[in-house]
């Protein structure tokens, strides 16, 4: 995969045909353009063009205070926004040296694992759709709705959540949130089991996915792949296990690893990760029992936005509100790199701070961007229909790809 | 294997490169070193191939712009040794007007798009890169938008000025 293909105009003598796959094609699930050279149905070469929804988040972030960057992170991987939001908040907490109470960490684990499940539901469900099985997708989609309803109880919004604050959450989880969570934990495993039995040994599905787009561990590492894709290729790198954040070290969970990095392995790895996420949520709920139930944020008045009632009725809260919003509070003049295990891989935040109200430089290490660059080289020699399935299983999210 | 302590890591680098690699600091425990563009590929190769260190994983390449410095443009590499779970950050600073640096695609194929992104936003020319084109911005753009002199918004607007917002 050393030489990257370069698109050339069709030679009239050759039998090759050029196909523009995307930028808006229903099979690509987002704004992805690939100019493919086809010999019949086989791909000879391809060139990816990206950037169609580039919104200059890194530039905008240099002009926004820390709180106003959270909504930008929502729009990276919008299938699992809470992981991005909390990854950003944890980066700022690391910069400022804020330690969060255990209860906050466990609540964060619950929301982040729900987000991971929501992301994998979409990815694996759509993989089924692309191989011609719509049923599994519909069964699973019901539970993405259930997860969004839990988000609604926690933060009020569904897709771009803007969940949490620096130091914790903006409000405590209410009883409805916990009731919905417990209902989800009872109902979802049955459907996930059903989903697995629909696909795992389904002959059509296995024939379409097994040995398709197989990637060796060496190639995956050379291309800096992370997340389920790297694990499907057999490398057990998971940020949650290797560099635990948000008290992941208190939990027991397995890091599922595949063997040959093909589409089928990625599917199995994602399914198993959903089971592990359920395990994590159940452990987190058990741990919450032992924590005081009224703590939902760290005691950092200089950085935690006070509730609105207090801003209107309490002088100190008003002062802090003003200082936080106007960026009047000094911050350390240093740099920090923090990464979390996003649904697609290592989501990193490289924040260079100069003590001002907004970052001097903020760089997002976006797993979709880095994972997607192997797509065109690995498509060579592949059937067009396999390349479509391959793209589904890479789970590239256009928002994260283009930032 | 356990994480390599920063002192030991720095000692290993120091033995091999001496004055060529200088310590910048250890913000939040992440060893940060600076080197020159002549040494960067040797340093990356050493870190990647050394039997005890094995920084086989390239986490990220990005750029940064300091307009007040003599060497304005910085390139920042983050490497990760998966076997020892150690991370390192390497910086190279370049003078504006001569922003050439050898490509890391000879060591990691994944560096390709990271370097294209850095080129696209900072104008850094990675010598030897197989396909150095813009990646997220349009091809006919002339500016390098992440440099500090590039305004966030249309400078002709009068209703909204950055100084109202503290920067």
Interface residues (C-beta under 8 A of the other chain):
Chain A: X1 X2 X3 X4 X6 X50 X51 X54 X56 X58 X59 X60 X62 X63 X94 X219 X221 X222 X223 X224 X225 X235 X237 X242 X243 X326 X327 X334 X335 X336 X337 X339 X346 X348 X350 X352 X356 X357 X358 X360 X361 X363 X365 X369 X370 X373 X374 X402 X403
Chain B: X27 X28 X30 X32 X56 X57 X58 X59 X60 X62 X64 X65 X76 X78 X82 X85 X87 X89 X108 X109 X110 X111 X112 X113 X114 X117 X121 X130 X131 X134 X135 X136 X137 X138 X145 X146 X150 X152 X162 X165 X166 X167
